[in-house]
Amino acid sequence: MTVEPNSPTTRPFMPAPDPQRYFPAQGVEEARQRLLRAIARQEGPALICGVPGVGKSLLLEELADHFANDLSVVQLAASQFCSRRELLQAILCQLHLPYPGLDDGELRLSVFTHLRNHPTVSDQPGRMLLLVDEAESLSIELLEELRGLSNLNDRGVSLVSLVLAGAAAVEEQFADARLGGFSQRVATRCYLAPLAREETFQYLRAQSAATGDDPDQLLTASALETIYTATDG
């Protein structure tokens, strides 16, 4: 099949996060490994913090891709929800479960019942990986709802692994006294930073090579330096 010149697959920098374009820079790869362990071991909620553009959304996509065959994966953008009901309805929608006409309690019960009644191959209750991007947009009320979901368990098995990703403001939310208990339960905190100079060069070359281009022909030394200076990594 011939790829059209303007196809997104020919772009060195994708318009949306794509796990196939994941670049294992040291900081993000260390975070990925920590999160993989935390989710596999059911250690409790996890938090990813960083300024825009450092790879938080791509890291969530990478986690979703990794666990796609083992867990029920639900990915949400926090900025889309204003109420508990909208949040719970979105979760049920991604689980392909009915949600119209249910009140908040019925929506929660539907999530719990679904996970409890869909055992894994090891005859353990089903588990959900809940990935929430733009978490700085969450109200205290919605964070409390997520805390409640992360507490769901059956026969000692935690049913929901929660990962929140957002800007530094999300940590300010957790400093609120009303979330003291939730903050103490956060088992993993990862802080992503911009790429260093050499990693920026490696990233640019890797993304260019992914489109079939020759990075050495496309990116001169001065171009690499200019991009790094303009983007600050």
C-alpha positions in Angstrom: 0.0 0.0 0.0 1.3 3.4 -1.0 1.4 6.0 1.9 0.0 9.4 0.9 2.6 12.2 1.3 0.2 14.0 3.7 -0.7 10.9 5.7 -0.1 11.3 9.5 2.2 8.2 9.3 4.7 10.2 7.3 5.1 12.9 9.9 8.1 12.7 12.2 5.9 14.3 15.0 2.5 12.7 15.3 -0.6 14.8 15.9 -1.6 12.5 18.7 0.3 10.2 21.1 1.3 6.9 19.4 2.9 4.1 21.5 4.7 2.9 18.4 6.6 6.2 18.4 7.5 5.9 22.1 11.1 7.1 22.7 12.7 5.6 25.8 14.5 8.7 27.2 16.0 8.0 30.6 13.5 9.9 32.7 10.4 8.6 31.0 11.6 5.1 30.7 12.4 5.0 34.5 8.9 6.3 35.1 7.4 3.6 32.8 9.2 0.8 34.5 8.1 2.1 38.0 4.5 2.3 36.8 4.5 -1.1 35.2 5.6 -2.6 38.5 3.1 -0.6 40.5 0.2 -1.7 38.3 1.3 -5.3 38.1 1.7 -5.5 41.9 -1.5 -3.6 42.6 0.5 -1.2 44.8 -2.1 1.7 44.8 -2.8 4.9 42.8 0.0 6.4 40.8 0.7 10.0 39.8 2.6 11.4 36.8 3.5 15.1 36.9 5.2 17.4 34.3 5.0 20.5 32.3 3.1 20.3 28.9 5.1 18.4 26.2 7.2 16.1 28.3 5.4 12.9 27.3 2.7 12.4 30.0 0.0 11.5 27.5 2.3 9.2 25.5 3.3 7.4 28.6 -0.4 6.7 29.4 -0.8 5.4 25.9 2.2 3.1 26.4 0.7 1.8 29.6 -2.6 1.2 27.9 -0.9 -0.7 25.1 1.1 -2.8 27.5 -1.8 -4.0 29.6 -4.4 -4.2 26.8 -4.6 -8.0 26.8 -4.5 -8.4 30.6 -6.8 -5.7 32.1 -9.9 -3.7 31.1 -8.3 -0.4 30.1 -10.2 2.8 30.4 -8.6 6.1 29.2 -10.2 9.4 30.2 -9.4 13.1 29.7 -10.3 14.8 33.0 -11.3 18.1 31.3 -14.3 16.5 29.8 -16.2 15.9 33.1 -18.0 18.2 35.4 -19.8 15.7 37.6 -19.5 12.3 39.2 -22.2 11.0 37.0 -20.4 12.1 33.8 -17.2 10.5 35.0 -18.9 7.2 35.9 -20.9 7.2 32.6 -17.7 7.6 30.6 -16.2 4.6 32.4 -19.2 2.4 31.7 -19.2 3.6 28.1 -15.6 2.4 27.6 -16.5 -0.9 29.3 -19.3 -1.3 26.8 -21.9 -1.3 29.5 -25.3 0.5 29.6 -25.4 3.7 31.6 -28.5 5.8 30.6 -31.0 6.3 33.3 -28.8 5.1 36.2 -28.2 7.2 39.3 -24.7 7.6 40.8 -25.0 4.7 43.1 -26.2 2.4 40.3 -23.4 3.5 38.1 -20.8 2.6 40.7 -22.5 -0.7 41.4 -22.4 -1.5 37.7 -18.7 -1.0 37.5 -18.1 -3.2 40.6 -20.4 -5.9 39.4 -18.8 -6.0 36.0 -15.3 -6.4 37.4 -16.4 -9.0 40.0 -18.3 -11.1 37.5 -15.6 -11.1 34.8 -12.8 -13.2 36.2 -9.4 -13.5 34.6 -7.9 -16.8 33.3 -6.6 -17.4 36.8 -10.1 -17.2 38.2 -9.4 -14.0 40.0 -11.8 -11.1 39.7 -11.4 -8.8 36.6 -9.3 -5.7 37.0 -9.5 -2.3 35.4 -6.7 0.0 34.6 -8.0 3.6 34.8 -5.8 6.1 33.1 -6.8 9.8 33.6 -5.1 12.5 31.6 -5.3 16.3 32.3 -5.8 15.4 36.0 -5.2 19.0 37.0 -8.7 19.7 35.7 -10.3 17.4 38.3 -12.3 18.9 41.1 -12.0 17.7 44.7 -15.3 16.0 44.2 -14.1 14.0 41.2 -10.8 13.1 42.8 -12.8 11.7 45.7 -14.8 9.7 43.3 -11.7 8.3 41.8 -10.3 7.5 45.2 -13.5 5.5 45.9 -13.1 3.5 42.7 -9.4 2.8 43.5 -10.7 1.2 46.8 -12.8 -1.4 45.1 -11.7 -4.9 45.9 -13.0 -8.4 46.0 -11.5 -11.3 48.1 -8.4 -9.2 48.7 -7.9 -8.4 45.1 -7.7 -4.7 44.1 -10.1 -4.3 41.1 -8.9 -0.8 39.9 -5.4 0.4 39.2 -5.5 4.2 38.9 -3.0 6.4 37.2 -3.4 10.2 37.1 -1.3 12.4 34.8 -1.2 16.2 34.9 0.6 19.4 35.4 2.1 20.5 38.7 -1.3 21.8 39.8 -2.5 18.3 40.4 -0.1 18.0 43.3 -1.5 21.3 44.7 -4.9 19.5 44.7 -3.5 16.7 46.7 -2.2 19.2 49.3 -5.8 20.0 50.1 -6.7 18.7 53.6 -9.8 17.0 52.2 -7.6 14.7 50.1 -5.1 13.9 52.9 -6.1 10.2 53.0 -6.0 9.9 49.2 -2.6 11.6 49.1 -1.2 9.1 51.6 -2.4 6.2 49.4 -0.6 7.4 46.3 2.0 4.6 45.9 4.0 5.9 43.0 4.9 9.5 42.0 6.7 10.2 38.8 8.1 13.5 37.7 8.9 14.0 34.0 11.3 16.7 32.9 12.3 18.1 29.4 14.9 16.1 27.5 18.6 17.0 27.9 20.5 18.2 24.9 21.8 14.9 23.7 18.5 13.1 24.3 16.7 15.8 22.3 19.1 15.1 19.4 18.5 11.3 19.7 14.7 11.9 19.9 14.7 14.0 16.7 16.7 11.5 14.8 14.6 8.6 16.0 11.3 10.3 15.0 12.8 11.2 11.6 14.0 7.7 11.0 10.5 6.3 11.9 9.1 8.0 8.7 11.8 6.4 6.5 13.9 9.5 6.3 17.7 9.6 6.8 18.2 11.8 9.9 21.7 12.7 8.9 20.5 14.1 5.6 17.4 15.8 7.1 18.9 17.3 10.3 22.1 19.2 10.3 24.0 19.9 13.5 22.9 23.5 13.4 19.3 22.5 12.9 19.5 20.2 16.0 21.0 22.9 18.1 18.3 25.4 16.9 15.5 23.0 17.8 16.9 22.3 21.2 17.3 26.0 22.0 13.8 26.8 20.8 12.1 24.0 22.6 14.4 23.8 25.7 14.2 20.0 25.4 
